[in-house]
Amino acid sequence: MSVTIAHLGPAGTYSEQAAYFYLHWLKTHHGVDSTLFAYPTIAKSLQAVTTEQTQIAVVPVENSIEGSVSMTMDSLWQLDSLRIKQALILPINHVLISCGNSLDEIETVFSHPQALAQCQQWLAKFVPNANLIPSSSTTEALERLPQIPKTAAISSQRAAQLYNLPIIASEINDYPENCTRFWVVSQASQVDNLFTPTHTSLAFSTSANVPGALVKALEVFAHLGINLSRIESRPTKRSLGEYLFFLDIEAPFNSPLMTSALAELTSCTEVLKMLGSYSVLTVKNGLT
């Protein structure tokens, strides 16, 4: 048996690291071989699953410093056929990669907007005059660095090794405990039970922007004693001031309490979407 996995590319991104960890886990624990496929955006990674180019996508959903990844949230709302089957937590350790001789020479720093934001204090201190240029991933700019010595990119140690480029500064995260949560996503019909689920994620819109509309939905969980680990709002894109709400819930979808909660939510929401029920794997020692 072989599984195909989509992720944000090019090679060396943290999304690829998370996908590679999941590939390794499938092989070690279930004897399943996997092949990774890089896509230029998170949205296209997820679309690859809906169009059956791949069976799985591994996408970032939340960083401990910079919060949620809006492209992942918006895409999952729009793509009805997808479900979360697993969550992965990956430690993030940024390095500065450059062919320049010193930090003083750096005029431009490229990276994904999340990575730039996660290192903003370090950048302000050590390369205060550098232009910060966002790119589609942490590895997009790496192939251009040898041609422009006064440029640098924030990426991972593994990416520096893959592209055979020098690291001129390590451990540049503003916060050492930086980590990103990824979701492993597949077609709803292909969700399996490799683990007993411990968490559920869902999203909903309310029928009207009136006082108490959100409170009424949240009270469903409060009176049943169900803990929410995250709540996030995103614009509906229909009208200014209208929002969707994404919830992460510390209960499996098939538990009696969640069954009761979902029945009550149906009556106080406009659209209610189940995103998935899953367990959480933490990557502790690199990719082992």
N, C-alpha and C positions, 0 to 999 in steps of 0.2 A: 504494500500500500504506500502511496506517495501523496503528499499534500503540497499545494502551491500557496505561497504566502506573499502578499503584497505589502510594501512599506514605502515610506518617503525616502527617496534617494537624493543624490547618488550614493555610491558605496561609502560607508564610514559614518553615516548619520547615527544619532542616538536611536532613531526608529529602527534602523537596520540592526543595531545592537540588541534591542528588545526582541525583534523578530528572530534574530539568530539564537538568542536565549530560548525562545519558545521552540524553535527548530530542534535545539539540543535537548530540551526537556521531552519533546515528543519522541525523539529517538531513544533516549535513555530509559524512559518509563513505559513506553508503549511500542517500541520497535518500529515507529513510523518514520519513514524518510520524508524530507521536505526540501523544497526548492524555493529560494527567495527571488522576488521580482521587484525591482525598483521603479517607482513612479514619481513624476515631477512635483506632485502636490498631494496633500492628505486627501482632498476630495477625490482625486483620480484613483488613489489607492482603494478607497471605499467603493467607488464606481466599478473598479475591476472585479469586485465580488458580485455586485448586482448583475453584471454582464457575463459572469461566469468565466472571466479570464483567469481568475484565481479563486481558490476556495476560501481563503482567509485573508484578512487585512489586520495588520498591527499598527495602531494609530495612537498618538499622544492625546491625552484628554485633560491632564491637569499637572501643572508644575507647582512645587511647594513654595516657590518664591513669587512667580508671576501669574499664578492662577490658571484658569481654564483656557483651553485651546478652542477658540470660537469656531474655526473651520470644521473641527470634528463634531462639535455640538450641532451646528447648523446642518451639516451633511446627514447626520443620523436622524434628525427630525424629518428631513426631506425624503430619505430613502427607506420606505416602509418595510422592505423585505429583510432588513438586516437586524441581527441581534448580537448582543455582547455575550461571549461564551467564557471569557476569562479576563482577569485584570492582572497586570504585571507592574511592579514598582521597581524602577531602575535608578540607582544612584547616578548623579550627573557630576562629572569632574571635568571642568573646562580647562583647556590650555590655549595659549596664544602661539600660532604657527606663522612663521615668516622666514623668508630667505635674507632678510636684512641682518646687519651685524649687531644692532642694539635697539632697545626700545626708543631711544632718542631719534632714531631715523624714521620711525613709523609715522606715516602721514594719513593712512586710510586703514580702517579695520572693517572687514566684512563678516557678517554672520546672520543667522536667522534672528528676527526681532526678539524672540524669547531669550536667546543666548546673549544678545547685546544687553538686554534689560537685566539679566541675571548677573552681569559683570559690570554694571554701570559705575559702581563706586570704585572698583579697581581701575577701570579705564580712565576715570576722571583723575585719579591719583598718579598713574604711571604713564599714560599717553594723553594728557589733557588737551592737546591741540589736534588730535587725530579726528578726521571725519569718520563718522560711524555710518556705514552703508548696509541697510538690510538686504538680505538675499533669501531665496526660497528654502534654503536648508543650511545646516552648519558646514556642509562640504562643497557647496556649489562653487565657491570662489577658489578652491584649493589648486586647481590645475593652472590658474592664472598667476599664482604667487611667484614662481621662478622668473617670470618675465618682468615683474615689477617689484624689485627688492624693497621698496619703501611701503609696501602693503603688508597686511597681516590678516589672519582670520581666526576667529574663535571657533574651536572644534574640539574633538576628543583626541586622546593619546593614540587610540587605535586608528583614527583617520590619518594622523601624522605618519604612522607606520605604513599604512596602505598606500599613501601617496609619496612616501619616501621624502618627507619634508621635515625641516628642523623645528623643534619646539624652543621658543625663546623665553617662555614664562609658563609655569605650571601652577595649579591650584589657584586659579584666578576668580573662582566663584566669590561673590560677596558674602555668601553664607555657606559654610562647609557641609551642612546637612542637606544640600540641594538634591532633590530627587523628582522624577517625573513618573506619573501613573499612565500606563498605556492600556488600551482595551484591545483584546483579540476579538475580532468581529467576523461573523460568517452569515450565510443565509439562514433564516429562521428554521428552515426545514433540515439544516445540517447541524444544529446545535446538539451536542452530545453531553453526557454526564461523566466526564473524566473526574470531576470532583463533586462533592456535595455542595450546592450553592450556599453562600453565606450572606450575599448582598444582592440587592435589586436596584436597577436604575430605571426611571421612567420620566416622561415629560408630559406636560399638559398646557393647554390654554384655557382661560376662563371666558365665559360667555359675554361678560361686560366688564369694562374698567370702572367698577364702582367700589365704594368703601366696603371692606370686609370680604371681597371676592377671594383673595389669596388666603386670608386668615381662615376662612371656612374650610378650604382644602387642607391646610396644615393642621387644623384642629382634629381632623380625622386620625392622624398619626399620634397626636398628643393624647387623646382620650383612650387610644388602644395601647399606649405605652411603647410605641415603635420609635426607635431613635433614627434621626436623619443625620447622616455624616456630611452632607453637602446640599446646598440649594443655590441654584444659579438662574439668573434671568437673562433672556436673549430677546431682541426685538422680533416681533412677528413678521416684520418687513411689509406689513399691510398698511399701518398707520402709525404716526409718531405717538409714543406713549402706550402702545399695545405690546405685551410681552408674552413669551413662552417661559415656562418654569421647568427646570431640570432638577430632579431629586435623586440623590443616592441614599439608599435605605439599608439599614443594618438588619435585614431579615430576608430570608429566601422567598421567592415568588410563591411557592406552593405551601407555605405555612398557613395555619388557620387564621392567624392575625392578619397576614397580608391579604388573604382571600376576603376577609371582612373589610379591610381598608379599601381595596379596589372596588368593591361593590358600592361603598359609600362615595368614593371619589367620582364614580360615573355620574352621580346625580348633581355634583357641584362643579363640574368642569365642562368645557365646550368640546375639546378633543383630548383624549387620553391615550398616550402611546407607551407601550411596554418596550423598553430598550434592551432588557435582558436580565437574567439572574445568574450569578457567577460567584466563584471564589477568587481569592487574591493570592498571587505568588510574588514573593519578594526576592529580587536578585541581590545576593549578599556578597559574593566573592567573584566579581567580574562576570564571566559568562559560565561559571561552573555551578 
